[in-house]
């Protein structure tokens, strides 16, 4: 390991949060017991009280209408993360604060039990990983995601997971129970097979080799497993589409999906700052292609186009993806729905007053 000065990622809302004065960079980020060694980074972790944990949406662009986010902020530090602006809601920087000022929902499992016991509750799949990674390194110590999964398994409740962490294999026992009743599906996000690009773009996430090993272990354990090539960034990683699909199929993935880079709010400034630093020779090309995909803008929040873009390049990307999936026997598009008829409310934890 070696120490070096590096520039952090800040935002116009908090210029002081733009710089990380010192970090320790891992030279080798290979596969470990559950996840690669992480470059040390000082973090502040605080509980975030929650009156409810299930978030609902009506977006036609996502295949679920319920999600749970055990954490706010994410140690992975992915420069493109669309969730970064959420830190500005609590008066923190979407840059370095997003990676180091972290919040966890300590009572998430208890709140979930309460919500699943409400008479008005109607079962539909809950997604873990809609905002920040439910298996980021902090989960190894706190176990909030596992506690939520335990309640869902007890309730025979369907759940989908999206993660770029190898830590998900820790919970194979719960995932196998859910999979036996067609109650779960896990997607591993693989953005690149290039170790150097991964280090620059996703500094504290699992290596490409670790993610493929995770796909292999999940599939071998009988867990329905897919791969998300997300985000696709023009002139940065789009050329890897076919090779990622081939690698995913060889590892045992059954399904695949992709999403185009999104630059909402302050993510735009952060991403372009990163691009100028690491890939100055491609900066104009990337900017121009993004605007071609987004009707002349840097971001398009409209339903129907925000995830895939529009125009000739978007059409070509879709055709390439579909052809790669066909050649490698991977399903794509909306997956078959998970089972909901088996749901039953979990055991209710009594209030302290009821114990008297």
C-alpha positions in Angstrom: 0.0 0.0 0.0 1.2 3.5 -0.6 0.0 7.0 0.6 -0.6 9.8 -1.9 -2.3 13.1 -2.1 -5.6 12.8 -4.0 -8.4 15.2 -4.9 -11.7 14.4 -3.5 -15.1 15.0 -5.0 -17.1 18.0 -3.7 -19.9 20.2 -5.0 -20.8 23.8 -5.5 -23.0 23.6 -2.3 -19.9 22.8 -0.2 -16.6 23.7 -1.8 -14.8 22.8 1.4 -16.0 19.2 0.9 -14.3 19.0 -2.5 -10.9 17.8 -1.3 -9.7 14.7 0.5 -6.2 15.7 1.8 -4.7 12.2 2.2 -5.7 8.7 1.3 -4.0 5.3 1.2 -4.4 3.6 -2.2 -4.4 -0.2 -2.4 -2.1 -1.4 -5.1 -3.7 -4.8 -5.4 -7.5 -5.0 -5.0 -8.0 -8.7 -5.7 -10.5 -11.1 -4.2 -10.6 -11.7 -0.5 -12.8 -13.7 1.9 -15.9 -11.6 1.1 -14.6 -8.4 -0.5 -11.3 -6.8 -1.5 -9.3 -4.8 1.0 -10.4 -1.2 1.0 -8.3 2.0 1.0 -8.7 3.4 4.5 -10.9 6.5 4.6 -12.1 8.2 7.8 -15.9 8.1 8.0 -18.5 9.4 10.4 -21.4 7.1 10.9 -24.7 8.2 12.5 -28.1 6.6 13.1 -31.0 8.0 11.1 -34.4 7.5 12.9 -37.1 6.3 10.6 -40.8 6.2 11.2 -41.2 4.0 8.1 -38.6 2.2 5.8 -40.6 1.3 2.7 -40.3 3.9 0.0 -42.9 3.8 -2.8 -42.7 5.0 -6.4 -44.9 5.0 -9.5 -42.1 5.2 -12.1 -42.7 3.2 -15.3 -38.9 3.0 -15.7 -38.2 0.6 -12.8 -39.6 -2.9 -12.3 -40.6 -2.4 -8.7 -42.8 0.0 -6.7 -41.4 -0.6 -3.3 -37.8 -0.2 -2.0 -35.8 -0.1 1.2 -32.6 1.9 1.6 -30.8 0.8 4.8 -28.2 3.5 4.4 -27.8 7.1 3.3 -24.5 7.8 1.6 -22.1 5.1 0.3 -18.5 4.3 0.9 -18.0 2.9 -2.6 -17.4 6.4 -3.8 -18.7 5.8 -7.4 -18.3 9.1 -9.2 -21.4 8.6 -11.3 -23.8 7.7 -8.5 -27.2 9.4 -9.1 -28.0 9.3 -5.4 -25.3 11.8 -4.5 -27.6 14.9 -4.5 -29.7 13.3 -1.7 -26.9 14.4 0.7 -27.6 18.0 -0.1 -31.0 17.5 1.5 -29.3 17.1 4.9 -27.0 20.1 4.2 -24.0 17.9 3.3 -21.8 17.8 0.2 -22.8 15.4 -2.6 -19.1 15.0 -3.1 -16.8 13.7 -0.3 -19.5 14.0 2.4 -21.6 11.4 0.5 -18.7 9.0 0.8 -17.7 9.7 4.4 -20.7 11.1 6.3 -22.9 8.0 6.4 -26.3 7.3 8.0 -27.9 4.0 8.9 -31.5 3.1 9.8 -30.8 1.3 13.0 -34.4 0.2 13.6 -35.1 -0.7 9.9 -36.1 -4.3 10.7 -38.5 -3.2 13.5 -40.1 -0.6 11.3 -40.5 -3.1 8.5 -42.2 -5.6 10.9 -44.7 -2.8 11.8 -45.4 -1.9 8.1 -45.9 -5.5 7.0 -48.4 -6.1 9.8 -50.6 -3.2 8.8 -54.0 -4.3 7.5 -53.8 -2.1 4.5 -50.4 -3.6 3.4 -50.5 -5.3 0.0 -47.5 -7.5 -0.9 -45.4 -6.6 -3.9 -41.6 -7.1 -4.3 -39.3 -4.9 -2.3 -36.0 -3.8 -3.9 -32.8 -3.4 -1.8 -30.3 -1.2 -3.6 -32.5 1.3 -5.4 -30.5 4.3 -4.0 -27.3 3.3 -2.3 -25.6 -0.1 -2.1 -27.2 -2.3 0.7 -23.9 -4.2 0.9 -21.5 -1.4 1.1 -18.6 -2.0 3.6 -20.5 -0.6 6.5 -23.0 -3.5 6.3 -20.3 -5.9 7.3 -20.2 -4.3 10.8 -23.8 -3.1 11.2 -25.8 -5.9 9.5 -28.9 -3.7 8.8 -29.5 -5.3 5.4 -29.3 -8.8 6.8 -31.8 -7.9 9.6 -34.2 -6.6 6.9 -33.7 -9.8 4.8 -34.4 -11.9 7.9 -37.8 -10.2 8.3 -38.6 -10.7 4.6 -37.6 -14.4 4.7 -39.8 -14.9 7.8 -42.7 -13.3 6.0 -42.1 -15.2 2.7 -42.0 -11.7 1.1 -40.4 -11.3 -2.4 -37.3 -9.2 -2.6 -34.8 -8.1 -5.3 -31.3 -6.9 -4.7 -28.9 -4.8 -6.7 -25.3 -4.6 -5.5 -21.7 -4.3 -6.6 -20.4 -5.9 -3.4 -19.2 -9.4 -2.8 -20.5 -9.2 0.7 -23.9 -10.4 -0.5 -22.7 -14.0 -0.4 -22.6 -13.7 3.3 -26.4 -14.0 3.2 -26.6 -17.1 1.0 -28.5 -19.0 3.7 -31.3 -16.4 3.6 -31.2 -16.0 -0.2 -31.4 -19.8 -0.7 -34.5 -20.0 1.5 -36.1 -17.2 -0.5 -35.1 -18.6 -3.8 -36.6 -22.0 -3.0 -40.0 -20.3 -3.0 -39.3 -18.0 -6.0 -39.1 -15.0 -3.7 -35.8 -13.4 -4.8 -33.5 -12.3 -7.6 -30.1 -10.7 -7.2 -28.4 -8.4 -9.7 -24.7 -7.8 -9.6 -23.6 -4.4 -11.1 -20.6 -4.8 -13.3 -19.5 -1.5 -14.9 -16.1 -2.5 -16.3 -13.6 -5.4 -16.5 -10.7 -3.0 -16.5 -9.1 -2.8 -13.0 -7.6 0.6 -13.6 -10.9 2.2 -14.8 -12.7 0.6 -11.8 -10.1 2.1 -9.4 -10.7 5.6 -10.8 -14.4 5.4 -11.2 -15.5 3.2 -8.2 -12.5 3.5 -5.8 -13.9 1.4 -2.9 -16.1 -1.0 -4.6 -15.3 -4.7 -5.3 -12.9 -5.5 -8.2 -14.3 -6.8 -11.5 -12.9 -10.3 -10.7 -14.6 -10.2 -7.3 -18.0 -9.3 -8.8 -17.8 -12.1 -11.4 -16.8 -14.5 -8.6 -19.9 -13.3 -6.7 -22.1 -14.1 -9.7 -20.6 -17.5 -9.9 -21.2 -18.3 -6.2 -24.8 -17.0 -6.3 -25.6 -19.0 -9.4 -24.0 -22.1 -8.0 -26.1 -21.8 -4.9 -29.3 -21.7 -6.9 -30.0 -18.0 -6.6 -31.6 -16.5 -9.7 -28.7 -14.1 -10.7 -28.4 -11.3 -13.2 -25.8 -8.7 -14.2 -26.5 -5.0 -14.6 -24.1 -3.2 -17.0 -24.7 0.2 -15.4 -24.1 2.9 -16.1 -23.0 2.8 -19.7 -20.8 5.8 -20.3 -20.0 6.8 -23.9 -16.4 6.6 -24.9 -15.5 5.4 -21.4 -16.9 1.9 -21.0 -19.5 1.3 -23.7 -17.0 -0.7 -25.8 -17.0 -3.3 -23.0 -20.7 -4.2 -23.4 -20.1 -7.5 -25.3 -17.2 -8.7 -23.2 -19.2 -8.1 -19.9 -22.1 -10.1 -21.3 -19.8 -12.9 -22.3 -18.2 -12.9 -18.8 -21.5 -12.7 -17.1 -22.8 -15.8 -19.0 -19.7 -17.7 -18.3 -20.1 -17.0 -14.6 -23.6 -18.4 -14.6 -25.8 -15.3 -14.8 -29.2 -16.0 -16.3 -30.3 -12.4 -17.1 -28.8 -9.0 -17.9 -29.8 -5.4 -18.1 -28.2 -2.0 -18.8 -28.7 1.6 -17.9 -27.3 4.7 -19.4 -25.3 7.3 -17.4 -27.6 9.9 -15.6 -26.3 13.3 -14.4 -29.0 14.7 -12.1 -28.3 17.7 -10.0 -24.7 18.1 -8.8 -23.7 14.8 -10.2 -23.1 16.6 -13.5 -20.4 18.9 -12.1 -18.8 16.1 -10.1 -18.7 13.8 -13.1 -17.3 16.3 -15.5 -14.6 17.3 -13.0 -13.6 13.7 -12.7 -13.6 13.3 -16.5 -11.4 16.4 -17.0 -8.9 15.0 -14.5 -8.7 11.4 -15.6 -9.7 11.4 -19.3 -9.0 14.9 -20.7 -8.4 13.6 -24.2 -12.0 12.2 -24.3 -13.8 15.0 -22.4 -15.4 16.7 -25.4 -16.3 13.5 -27.0 -18.1 12.2 -23.9 -19.9 15.5 -23.3 -21.1 15.7 -26.9 -22.3 12.1 -27.0 -24.2 12.5 -23.7 -26.0 15.6 -25.1 -26.9 13.7 -28.2 -28.5 11.0 -26.1 -30.3 13.6 -23.9 -31.9 15.9 -26.5 -29.1 18.5 -26.3 -29.0 18.5 -22.5 -26.7 16.9 -19.9 -29.6 15.1 -18.2 -33.1 14.1 -19.2 -35.4 13.2 -16.3 -38.4 12.3 -18.5 -40.0 8.9 -18.0 -39.3 6.5 -20.9 -36.0 8.1 -21.9 -34.0 8.8 -18.8 -32.7 5.3 -18.4 -31.8 4.5 -22.0 -31.5 7.8 -23.8 -32.8 8.4 -27.4 -31.4 8.8 -30.9 -29.3 6.7 -33.2 -26.5 5.9 -30.6 -29.1 4.8 -28.1 -30.8 2.6 -30.7 -27.4 1.1 -31.6 -26.6 0.4 -28.0 -29.9 -1.4 -27.5 -29.4 -3.5 -30.6 -25.8 -4.4 -29.5 -27.1 -5.4 -26.0 -29.9 -7.5 -27.3 -27.7 -9.3 -29.8 -25.0 -10.0 -27.1 -27.7 -11.5 -24.8 -29.1 -13.7 -27.6 -25.6 -15.0 -28.5 -24.9 -15.8 -24.9 -28.3 -17.2 -23.9 -29.1 -14.4 -21.4 -32.7 -13.2 -20.9 -33.3 -9.4 -20.9 -36.2 -7.1 -20.4 -38.7 -7.4 -17.7 -38.2 -10.6 -15.7 -41.0 -12.9 -14.7 -42.7 -11.7 -11.5 -41.7 -13.1 -8.2 -44.2 -15.0 -6.0 -46.5 -12.9 -3.8 -49.2 -15.4 -2.7 -47.0 -16.9 0.0 -46.8 -13.7 2.1 -47.8 -13.7 5.7 -47.2 -10.9 8.2 -44.1 -11.5 10.4 -44.2 -12.1 14.1 -45.0 -8.7 15.7 -42.5 -7.5 18.4 -44.5 -6.5 21.4 -44.2 -3.0 22.9 -42.5 -2.7 26.2 -45.9 -1.7 27.8 -47.4 -5.0 26.6 -44.8 -6.9 28.7 -46.2 -5.6 32.0 
